[in-house]
């Protein structure tokens, strides 16, 4: 049995979607970020960086923080979702971790939650968001999924794209991203994983 400690954010949803796709048995524990539960000593013992998600594998005793590391662990554990080539999958996973997620997070912070506080920051991070969506569009013009076939890279990127409205991004401007997004949104495992550890909102559709 796997224990997932999470909250309904893009990083949290990456792992719950993966667990649903892989059919692995897991228990989901809510870590309420609004109540600062991520700073509780019991959680810090698993995730020293006080971030969700975190995972404990009851079969092996392995405890993991960082969503990318958890996805790699789970893909190795189940032997699936490595796409057509492992290193292609890893490079797009790292692209999400190092670029897409952090930059879109800044768009959320400055453009959605603190609009008008810093015009420079809003423009800078929005421009970078558009550039990254462009990178994704070009990749998806060449292949159905990021690594050829559906992989943990898609599971990592998709939850961030699901907040396109927060980013003031129209998926109509990126037709291959929209095609990819809708294709993944139709998967029943994605729909189940999106609602962990509880229903927060309907799955956004363009």
Secondary structure, 3 states (H helix, E strand, C coil): CEEEEECCCHHHHHHHHHHHHHCCCEEEEECCCCCCHHHCHHHHCCCCCCCCCEEEECCCCCEEECHHHHHHHHHHHHCCCECCCHHHHHHHHHHHHHHHHHHHHHHHHHHHHCCCCCHHHHHHHHHHHHHHHHHHHHHHHHCCECCECCEHHHHHHHHHHCCCCCCCCCHHHCHHHHHHHHHHHCCHHHHHHHCCCCCCCCCCCC
